[in-house]
Amino acid sequence: MITIAAALALTILLILSMENLALPRLRRRSIFRRMSLLSAMPAVVFFTTLTMISYRPCFSAVATLIVFAGIIVANNAKFAILGEPLVFSDFRLLREAINHPALYVRYIGLWKIVAVCLAATLAIASAVVLEPPLAEREHIDDFIPTIVYLATVLGMIYAIVRGPLRGTFVTLLRTFGPTANVTEDVDKLSLVVCLIFYFFLAGESDRPQPGLPRMAQGKAAGKTRIANPAPAAAKRFLAQRGPDIVAVQSESFFDARKLHRVVPRDLLSHYDRRAREACYSGRLSVPARGAYTMRTEFAFLSGLPNAALGYNRFNPYLQLCKQPVWTIAHLLRSQGYRTVCIHPFHASFFDRHEVMPNLGFDTFLDIESFGDAPSFGPYISDMAVAERICRVLGEASDRPTFIFAITMENHGRWEPGRLDNQAPDPDIEKEPLGCPSLGLYLRHLRNTDQLVARVTTKLASRRSDGVFCLYGDHLPSLPNAFRTAHFEDPRTDYLVWRKGGATPRLLDTSADVLGQLMLHAAFSPQALESPQRAAVSAE
């Protein structure tokens, strides 16, 4: 018992010390503080469980410390790149990292992962070999204490996760004052505790968030049906054919010319031309930085500001969108539109094969529908996506079409050798600002510009009216380039263009409002509220 107590005490002390290293650190923390007992509880449960299974307290202490250290290292790495601490929904991405390692492993480094795994395996194996169990268990009766303990723990977990104690447990968690502001909560509650709290609170009906308008609250976070805030003018198209509408969420797109004068001025010449003719264009505030495409995607389609989603804001596709949620796709389908989502990647990524029907799409075309379409770098090219959009538009139909395309070509990481099989672009430096990754990114951006030209030309050539919207889901993860250029603006760029031109309006807006601006362009803008009001985000 003395050995167990000593190992547990040392584990708790080291865990509390390691918690002090977790980012962000908004204020000085002492090892022993008001939340120390709460912070230690996950370590106590984990240590006790391993001890009851192995009867090796030193092994249990080493394993517990390795697991908690791994969580803190992963948290700090994420915070350094994306400016956000680790959240519970990130663990859901472990499956994606296994299925699609190229999207994740590159950011950490394969050899670093291998080294960490080998070191952890060696440490645990050494502890098992060098430490004899506290008692030998030779008969089945010797395992009864372990079986009783595990049954009790698993029963309690079931009771609070899915059983009768869930409501009581959630109420208890709320008494500690979590805010769904992950930066503040990690600093106040500790990292691991915050992960546990958010896991249980996600999907629960949230209390109104301070500073949000009534329209954005209430049903937003926990209910399956969300009130339809669609412009009333859209309903007048029941008696006539509406315009074809194409919205493109462009991977990591922003006007990189704002970064530095080293970026060619004609890099986005087709985008510039359409922006001069556009109904609306400008800077776009997005709920993501360097990753988390699904946050911007959902904001655009649903019209809900990220803050209205409560604990679902980190990954709305994880729980919230597993049931029908109102989106502009639902609205347009109710007006007789075909609704098609195009994404040149695997349908299971972010569970889009389950989510997109719930968001109002009749058809979801994933990478399987692209066949032998050309790639540019590791992923299907933007021009292949443009051709797929044009093919869908060209399909005979007496119904107007809404296409929502999510590109992949410019997905990071922009590593040396990525475009070695492509002809060089003489107008783009290989290492602008001393950053080879920026040079690669700009070459992909040139292809996005070609997508704008191809799709808008197709819409302009059709007999029916057409509306085109393009926006960036988040900034690219290019920390060295941004640091060198002293660039700190987190916004991306957008345009909303309509066939035949319009009086251009420069408006800075947000992703949750952009869908409304697109509907303004499609359905009699003069009959709707002023665009200046629409451009103000609920956030």
C-alpha positions as CSV (number, residue, x, y, z in Angstrom):
1,M,0.0,0.0,0.0
2,I,2.9,2.4,0.8
3,T,4.3,1.8,-2.7
4,I,0.9,2.5,-4.3
5,A,0.4,5.6,-2.2
6,A,3.9,6.9,-3.0
7,A,3.5,6.2,-6.7
8,L,0.1,7.9,-6.9
9,A,1.3,11.0,-4.9
10,L,4.3,11.4,-7.2
11,T,2.1,10.9,-10.3
12,I,-0.3,13.6,-9.1
13,L,2.5,16.0,-8.3
14,L,4.1,15.6,-11.7
15,I,0.7,15.8,-13.5
16,L,0.0,19.1,-11.8
17,S,3.4,20.3,-12.7
18,M,3.0,19.3,-16.4
19,E,-0.4,21.0,-16.5
20,N,1.5,24.2,-15.9
21,L,3.2,23.7,-19.2
22,A,0.0,23.5,-21.2
23,L,-0.7,26.4,-23.5
24,P,-2.2,28.9,-23.4
25,R,-1.1,30.4,-20.1
26,L,-3.2,33.6,-19.6
27,R,-2.1,34.1,-16.0
28,R,0.5,32.7,-13.6
29,R,-0.6,29.4,-12.2
30,S,0.6,27.8,-9.0
31,I,0.8,24.0,-8.9
32,F,-1.7,23.8,-6.0
33,R,-4.7,26.0,-6.6
34,R,-8.5,25.9,-6.3
35,M,-8.8,23.5,-9.3
36,S,-5.9,21.3,-8.4
37,L,-8.1,18.4,-7.0
38,L,-10.3,18.6,-10.1
39,S,-7.2,18.5,-12.3
40,A,-5.8,15.5,-10.5
41,M,-9.0,13.4,-10.7
42,P,-8.5,12.0,-14.3
43,A,-4.9,11.0,-13.4
44,V,-6.1,9.3,-10.2
45,V,-8.7,7.3,-12.1
46,F,-6.3,6.4,-14.9
47,F,-3.6,5.4,-12.5
48,T,-5.9,3.3,-10.3
49,T,-7.3,1.5,-13.3
50,L,-3.9,0.5,-14.6
51,T,-2.8,-0.5,-11.1
52,M,-5.9,-2.7,-10.6
53,I,-5.2,-4.4,-13.9
54,S,-1.4,-4.8,-13.6
55,Y,-0.7,-4.7,-9.9
56,R,2.4,-2.7,-10.8
57,P,2.2,0.9,-9.4
58,C,5.4,2.1,-10.9
59,F,4.4,0.9,-14.4
60,S,1.0,2.6,-13.8
61,A,2.7,5.8,-12.9
62,V,5.0,5.8,-15.9
63,A,2.1,5.0,-18.3
64,T,-0.1,7.7,-16.8
65,L,2.7,10.3,-17.1
66,I,3.4,9.3,-20.7
67,V,-0.3,9.6,-21.7
68,F,-0.8,12.9,-20.0
69,A,2.6,14.2,-21.4
70,G,1.5,13.2,-24.8
71,I,-1.8,15.1,-24.5
72,I,0.1,18.3,-23.4
73,V,2.7,18.0,-26.2
74,A,-0.1,17.5,-28.8
75,N,-2.0,20.5,-27.3
76,N,1.1,22.8,-27.4
77,A,1.9,21.8,-30.9
78,K,-1.6,22.5,-32.1
79,F,-1.6,25.9,-30.2
80,A,1.7,26.9,-31.8
81,I,0.3,26.2,-35.3
82,L,-3.4,27.1,-35.1
83,G,-3.6,29.3,-32.0
84,E,-6.2,27.0,-30.3
85,P,-5.8,24.4,-27.5
86,L,-6.7,20.8,-27.9
87,V,-10.5,20.1,-27.8
88,F,-12.4,16.9,-27.3
89,S,-13.4,16.7,-30.9
90,D,-9.8,16.5,-32.0
91,F,-9.7,12.9,-30.7
92,R,-12.3,12.0,-33.2
93,L,-9.8,13.1,-35.9
94,L,-7.5,10.2,-34.8
95,R,-9.5,8.0,-37.1
96,E,-9.0,10.5,-40.0
97,A,-5.3,10.6,-39.2
98,I,-5.1,6.8,-39.5
99,N,-7.2,6.7,-42.7
100,H,-5.5,9.8,-44.3
101,P,-2.1,10.2,-42.6
102,A,-0.9,12.6,-45.3
103,L,-3.3,15.3,-44.0
104,Y,-1.9,15.1,-40.5
105,V,1.4,13.3,-40.1
106,R,3.2,15.8,-42.3
107,Y,2.5,18.6,-39.8
108,I,4.2,16.7,-37.0
109,G,6.8,14.7,-38.9
110,L,6.8,10.9,-39.3
111,W,10.1,10.3,-37.6
112,K,9.0,12.4,-34.5
113,I,5.9,10.2,-34.2
114,V,8.0,7.0,-34.6
115,A,10.5,8.2,-32.0
116,V,7.8,9.1,-29.5
117,C,6.0,5.7,-29.9
118,L,9.3,3.8,-29.6
119,A,10.3,5.8,-26.5
120,A,6.9,5.2,-24.9
121,T,7.0,1.5,-25.7
122,L,10.5,1.1,-24.3
123,A,9.6,3.0,-21.1
124,I,6.4,0.9,-20.5
125,A,8.2,-2.4,-21.3
126,S,11.0,-1.5,-19.0
127,A,8.6,-0.8,-16.2
128,V,6.8,-4.1,-16.7
129,V,10.0,-6.2,-16.9
130,L,11.8,-4.5,-14.0
131,E,8.8,-4.3,-11.6
132,P,7.3,-7.5,-10.2
133,P,3.5,-7.4,-9.5
134,L,2.5,-6.6,-5.9
135,A,0.8,-10.0,-5.7
136,E,0.8,-13.1,-7.9
137,R,-2.6,-14.1,-9.3
138,E,-2.7,-17.8,-10.0
139,H,-6.4,-18.6,-9.6
140,I,-9.5,-17.0,-11.0
141,D,-10.5,-15.9,-7.5
142,D,-7.5,-13.6,-7.4
143,F,-8.9,-11.6,-10.2
144,I,-12.2,-10.8,-8.5
145,P,-11.1,-7.4,-7.0
146,T,-10.0,-6.3,-10.5
147,I,-13.2,-7.5,-12.1
148,V,-15.4,-5.8,-9.5
149,Y,-13.4,-2.6,-9.9
150,L,-13.6,-2.5,-13.7
151,A,-17.3,-3.4,-13.6
152,T,-17.9,-0.5,-11.2
153,V,-15.9,2.0,-13.3
154,L,-17.5,0.9,-16.6
155,G,-20.9,1.0,-15.0
156,M,-20.4,4.5,-13.7
157,I,-19.1,5.6,-17.1
158,Y,-22.1,4.2,-18.9
159,A,-24.4,5.8,-16.3
160,I,-23.0,9.3,-16.8
161,V,-22.4,9.0,-20.6
162,R,-25.7,7.4,-21.7
163,G,-27.6,6.4,-18.5
164,P,-29.7,8.0,-15.8
165,L,-26.9,10.0,-14.2
166,R,-26.0,12.0,-17.4
167,G,-28.3,14.9,-16.6
168,T,-27.1,15.1,-13.0
169,F,-23.5,14.9,-14.1
170,V,-23.9,17.6,-16.7
171,T,-25.5,19.9,-14.1
172,L,-22.6,19.3,-11.8
173,L,-20.1,20.1,-14.6
174,R,-21.8,23.4,-15.2
175,T,-21.3,24.5,-11.6
176,F,-17.6,24.8,-12.4
177,G,-18.4,27.6,-14.9
178,P,-17.2,26.3,-18.3
179,T,-17.8,28.9,-20.9
180,A,-17.2,27.1,-24.3
181,N,-14.3,29.6,-24.7
182,V,-11.7,27.0,-24.9
183,T,-8.7,29.3,-24.3
184,E,-10.1,30.6,-21.1
185,D,-11.4,27.2,-19.9
186,V,-8.1,25.5,-20.4
187,D,-6.4,28.2,-18.4
188,K,-9.0,28.0,-15.7
189,L,-10.0,24.4,-15.5
190,S,-6.8,22.7,-16.8
191,L,-6.4,21.0,-20.2
192,V,-7.5,17.4,-19.4
193,V,-10.5,18.5,-17.3
194,C,-11.5,20.8,-20.1
195,L,-11.4,17.9,-22.6
196,I,-13.7,15.9,-20.4
197,F,-16.1,18.7,-19.7
198,Y,-16.5,19.6,-23.4
199,F,-17.1,15.9,-24.3
200,F,-20.1,15.7,-21.9
201,L,-21.4,19.2,-22.6
202,A,-21.4,18.9,-26.4
203,G,-24.8,18.3,-27.7
204,E,-26.5,19.6,-24.6
205,S,-28.9,22.5,-25.0
206,D,-26.8,25.6,-24.2
207,R,-27.8,28.6,-22.2
208,P,-27.9,31.8,-24.3
209,Q,-24.5,33.2,-25.0
210,P,-23.9,36.8,-23.9
211,G,-23.9,39.3,-26.8
212,L,-25.7,37.2,-29.4
213,P,-28.9,38.3,-31.0
214,R,-32.0,36.3,-30.2
215,M,-32.2,35.0,-33.8
216,A,-28.9,33.2,-33.3
217,Q,-29.7,31.5,-30.0
218,G,-32.2,29.1,-28.7
219,K,-32.5,26.3,-31.2
220,A,-29.0,26.6,-32.6
221,A,-26.9,24.3,-30.5
222,G,-28.9,21.3,-29.3
223,K,-32.1,21.0,-31.4
224,T,-32.5,19.2,-34.7
225,R,-34.6,21.8,-36.4
226,I,-33.4,25.4,-36.8
227,A,-35.7,28.2,-37.7
228,N,-35.6,29.3,-41.4
229,P,-34.1,32.8,-41.6
230,A,-34.3,32.8,-45.4
231,P,-35.1,36.1,-47.2
232,A,-38.8,36.3,-48.0
233,A,-38.1,37.3,-51.5
234,A,-36.7,33.9,-52.3
235,K,-40.2,32.4,-51.9
236,R,-41.4,34.5,-54.9
237,F,-39.4,32.2,-57.3
238,L,-41.9,29.4,-56.8
239,A,-43.6,30.5,-60.1
240,Q,-40.5,30.9,-62.2
241,R,-37.1,29.3,-62.7
242,G,-34.4,30.7,-60.4
243,P,-30.8,31.2,-61.4
244,D,-28.3,28.4,-61.2
245,I,-26.1,29.0,-58.2
246,V,-22.6,27.8,-57.7
247,A,-20.8,28.2,-54.4
248,V,-17.1,27.2,-54.1
249,Q,-15.4,26.8,-50.7
250,S,-11.8,27.1,-51.8
251,E,-9.2,25.4,-49.7
252,S,-6.9,27.8,-47.9
253,F,-7.9,30.6,-50.3
254,F,-7.1,34.3,-49.5
255,D,-5.8,37.1,-51.6
256,A,-2.1,36.5,-50.9
257,R,-1.1,39.8,-52.6
258,K,-2.1,41.4,-49.3
259,L,0.8,39.5,-47.7
260,H,3.7,41.2,-49.5
261,R,4.6,43.0,-52.7
262,V,6.7,40.0,-53.7
263,V,3.5,38.2,-54.7
264,P,2.7,38.8,-58.4
265,R,0.0,41.5,-58.9
266,D,-1.6,39.5,-61.7
267,L,-1.8,36.2,-59.6
268,L,-5.6,36.5,-59.4
269,S,-6.4,38.3,-62.6
270,H,-9.7,36.5,-63.3
271,Y,-10.8,36.9,-59.7
272,D,-10.1,40.6,-60.0
273,R,-12.2,40.9,-63.1
274,R,-15.1,39.1,-61.6
275,A,-14.7,41.1,-58.3
276,R,-15.1,44.3,-60.4
277,E,-18.4,43.0,-61.7
278,A,-19.5,41.3,-58.4
279,C,-22.5,42.1,-56.4
280,Y,-20.4,41.8,-53.3
281,S,-16.8,41.2,-52.5
282,G,-14.4,41.8,-49.7
283,R,-12.8,40.3,-46.6
284,L,-14.4,37.4,-44.8
285,S,-14.2,36.6,-41.1
286,V,-14.1,32.8,-40.6
287,P,-14.3,30.6,-37.5
288,A,-11.2,28.7,-38.3
289,R,-7.5,29.3,-38.6
290,G,-5.3,27.0,-40.7
291,A,-7.6,24.0,-40.4
292,Y,-11.2,23.0,-39.4
293,T,-12.8,23.4,-42.8
294,M,-16.1,22.1,-41.5
295,R,-16.6,25.1,-39.2
296,T,-16.6,27.6,-42.1
297,E,-18.6,25.2,-44.2
298,F,-21.3,24.8,-41.7
299,A,-21.4,28.6,-41.0
300,F,-21.9,29.4,-44.7
301,L,-24.6,26.8,-45.2
302,S,-26.5,27.3,-42.0
303,G,-26.2,31.0,-41.4
304,L,-25.4,30.4,-37.8
305,P,-22.5,32.2,-36.1
306,N,-20.0,29.8,-34.5
307,A,-20.6,31.2,-31.1
308,A,-24.3,30.1,-31.3
309,L,-23.3,26.5,-31.4
310,G,-22.0,26.2,-27.9
311,Y,-19.7,23.2,-27.4
312,N,-20.6,22.0,-30.9
313,R,-18.6,24.9,-32.4
314,F,-15.4,22.9,-32.6
315,N,-16.8,20.3,-35.0
316,P,-20.5,20.8,-35.8
317,Y,-20.4,17.6,-38.0
318,L,-19.5,15.4,-35.0
319,Q,-22.9,15.5,-33.3
320,L,-25.1,18.4,-34.3
321,C,-25.3,17.5,-38.0
322,K,-26.0,13.9,-37.5
323,Q,-29.6,15.0,-37.6
324,P,-31.3,17.3,-40.2
325,V,-30.3,21.0,-39.7
326,W,-31.7,23.9,-41.8
327,T,-29.4,25.3,-44.4
328,I,-29.6,27.3,-47.6
329,A,-29.6,23.9,-49.5
330,H,-32.9,23.0,-47.7
331,L,-34.3,26.4,-48.7
332,L,-33.3,26.1,-52.4
333,R,-34.5,22.5,-52.6
334,S,-37.9,23.6,-51.3
335,Q,-37.9,26.1,-54.2
336,G,-37.4,23.3,-56.7
337,Y,-33.6,23.3,-57.0
338,R,-31.4,20.3,-57.5
339,T,-28.9,20.4,-54.7
340,V,-25.5,18.9,-55.4
341,C,-22.4,18.8,-53.2
342,I,-19.0,18.2,-54.9
343,H,-15.9,17.3,-52.9
344,P,-12.9,15.6,-54.6
345,F,-11.9,13.6,-51.5
346,H,-13.2,10.6,-49.6
347,A,-16.9,10.7,-48.6
348,S,-16.2,9.4,-45.1
349,F,-13.9,12.3,-44.3
350,F,-15.6,14.4,-41.6
351,D,-18.5,12.0,-42.1
352,R,-19.7,14.1,-45.0
353,H,-21.5,11.0,-46.5
354,E,-23.8,11.1,-43.4
355,V,-23.8,14.9,-42.9
356,M,-24.5,16.3,-46.4
357,P,-28.0,14.7,-46.8
358,N,-28.9,16.2,-43.4
359,L,-27.8,19.6,-44.7
360,G,-30.2,19.4,-47.6
361,F,-28.2,17.9,-50.5
362,D,-29.8,15.5,-52.9
363,T,-26.5,14.3,-54.3
364,F,-23.0,14.1,-52.9
365,L,-20.2,13.6,-55.5
366,D,-16.9,12.5,-53.8
367,I,-13.6,11.4,-55.1
368,E,-15.1,8.2,-56.6
369,S,-17.0,10.4,-59.1
370,F,-13.8,12.0,-60.4
371,G,-12.3,8.8,-61.9
372,D,-9.0,9.5,-63.5
373,A,-9.3,13.3,-63.2
374,P,-6.0,15.1,-63.1
375,S,-4.3,16.1,-59.8
376,F,-2.0,19.1,-59.2
377,G,0.2,18.0,-56.4
378,P,-1.2,15.4,-54.0
379,Y,-4.9,16.2,-54.6
380,I,-7.5,16.5,-57.3
381,S,-6.9,19.8,-59.1
382,D,-9.1,22.8,-58.9
383,M,-9.6,22.7,-62.7
384,A,-10.9,19.1,-62.4
385,V,-13.4,20.4,-59.9
386,A,-14.3,23.3,-62.3
387,E,-15.0,20.8,-65.1
388,R,-17.1,18.6,-62.8
389,I,-19.2,21.7,-61.9
390,C,-19.6,22.5,-65.6
391,R,-20.7,19.0,-66.3
392,V,-23.4,19.1,-63.6
393,L,-24.6,22.4,-64.9
394,G,-24.7,20.9,-68.4
395,E,-26.9,18.0,-67.4
396,A,-30.4,18.3,-68.9
397,S,-32.8,19.5,-66.3
398,D,-35.9,21.6,-66.1
399,R,-34.9,22.5,-62.6
400,P,-32.4,25.2,-61.5
401,T,-29.2,23.8,-59.8
402,F,-27.4,24.7,-56.6
403,I,-23.9,23.4,-56.5
404,F,-21.7,23.6,-53.4
405,A,-18.1,22.6,-54.2
406,I,-15.4,22.1,-51.6
407,T,-11.9,22.0,-53.2
408,M,-8.8,20.1,-52.1
409,E,-5.9,21.1,-54.3
410,N,-4.4,23.7,-52.1
411,H,-4.6,21.7,-48.9
412,G,-1.3,21.8,-46.9
413,R,1.3,20.9,-46.1
414,W,3.4,22.6,-48.8
415,E,6.5,20.6,-48.7
416,P,9.5,20.5,-51.0
417,G,9.0,18.1,-53.9
418,R,5.2,18.6,-53.9
419,L,5.1,20.0,-57.5
420,D,8.2,18.5,-58.9
421,N,6.2,16.8,-61.7
422,Q,4.6,20.1,-62.8
423,A,6.1,22.7,-65.1
424,P,7.5,25.7,-63.1
425,D,5.7,29.1,-63.1
426,P,8.2,31.7,-64.2
427,D,6.2,34.5,-62.5
428,I,6.3,33.0,-59.0
429,E,9.6,32.9,-57.1
430,K,10.6,29.5,-55.7
431,E,11.2,31.0,-52.2
432,P,9.3,34.2,-51.8
433,L,10.1,35.8,-48.4
434,G,12.5,33.0,-48.0
435,C,9.7,30.5,-47.7
436,P,9.5,27.6,-50.3
437,S,6.1,26.7,-48.9
438,L,4.7,30.1,-49.9
439,G,6.0,29.6,-53.4
440,L,4.2,26.3,-53.7
441,Y,1.0,27.8,-52.2
442,L,1.0,30.6,-54.8
443,R,1.2,28.1,-57.7
444,H,-2.0,26.4,-56.4
445,L,-3.6,29.8,-56.0
446,R,-3.1,30.5,-59.6
447,N,-5.2,27.4,-60.4
448,T,-8.0,28.6,-58.2
449,D,-8.0,31.8,-60.3
450,Q,-8.4,29.5,-63.4
451,L,-11.4,27.8,-61.7
452,V,-13.0,31.2,-61.3
453,A,-12.6,31.9,-65.0
454,R,-13.9,28.5,-66.1
455,V,-17.0,28.4,-64.0
456,T,-18.1,32.0,-64.5
457,T,-17.6,31.7,-68.2
458,K,-19.8,28.6,-68.2
459,L,-22.5,30.4,-66.2
460,A,-22.3,33.4,-68.5
461,S,-22.7,31.2,-71.6
462,R,-25.9,29.5,-70.4
463,R,-29.4,30.7,-71.3
464,S,-30.5,30.8,-67.7
465,D,-29.3,33.2,-65.1
466,G,-26.3,32.3,-62.9
467,V,-24.8,33.3,-59.6
468,F,-21.2,32.4,-58.5
469,C,-19.8,32.6,-55.0
470,L,-16.2,31.8,-54.0
471,Y,-14.6,32.2,-50.6
472,G,-11.7,30.8,-48.5
473,D,-12.4,28.4,-45.7
474,H,-9.4,29.6,-43.6
475,L,-5.9,31.0,-44.1
476,P,-3.2,28.6,-45.1
477,S,-0.9,27.3,-42.3
478,L,2.2,29.3,-43.4
479,P,3.5,30.6,-40.0
480,N,6.9,31.4,-41.3
481,A,5.7,33.5,-44.2
482,F,3.1,35.3,-42.0
483,R,5.7,36.0,-39.4
484,T,8.2,37.3,-41.9
485,A,5.6,39.6,-43.5
486,H,4.2,40.7,-40.1
487,F,0.8,39.6,-41.4
488,E,-1.8,39.1,-38.6
489,D,-5.1,39.5,-40.4
490,P,-7.0,36.2,-39.9
491,R,-9.6,36.9,-42.6
492,T,-9.9,35.3,-46.0
493,D,-11.6,36.8,-49.1
494,Y,-14.8,36.2,-51.0
495,L,-16.8,37.4,-54.0
496,V,-20.5,37.0,-55.1
497,W,-20.9,37.5,-58.8
498,R,-24.1,37.4,-61.0
499,K,-24.3,36.9,-64.7
500,G,-24.9,40.3,-66.4
501,G,-23.0,42.3,-63.8
502,A,-24.2,44.4,-60.9
503,T,-23.3,47.5,-59.0
504,P,-20.2,46.3,-57.1
505,R,-20.3,46.6,-53.3
506,L,-17.2,46.2,-51.2
507,L,-18.3,44.6,-47.9
508,D,-16.3,43.0,-45.2
509,T,-18.5,40.2,-43.7
510,S,-18.4,36.8,-42.1
511,A,-19.0,33.3,-43.2
512,D,-22.4,33.0,-41.4
513,V,-23.7,36.0,-43.4
514,L,-22.2,35.2,-46.7
515,G,-25.0,32.8,-47.7
516,Q,-27.5,35.6,-47.2
517,L,-25.5,37.8,-49.5
518,M,-25.5,35.1,-52.1
519,L,-29.3,34.9,-51.8
520,H,-29.4,38.7,-52.1
521,A,-27.6,38.4,-55.4
522,A,-29.8,35.5,-56.6
523,F,-33.2,36.7,-55.5
524,S,-34.0,40.4,-56.1
525,P,-31.6,42.3,-53.8
526,Q,-33.6,45.5,-54.0
527,A,-36.5,43.8,-52.2
528,L,-34.4,42.7,-49.2
529,E,-32.8,44.4,-46.3
530,S,-29.8,46.7,-46.9
531,P,-26.6,44.9,-47.6
532,Q,-24.8,47.0,-45.0
533,R,-27.0,45.5,-42.3
534,A,-26.6,42.0,-43.7
535,A,-22.8,42.4,-43.6
536,V,-22.7,42.7,-39.9
537,S,-22.0,39.2,-38.4
538,A,-23.9,38.0,-35.4
539,E,-20.4,37.4,-33.9
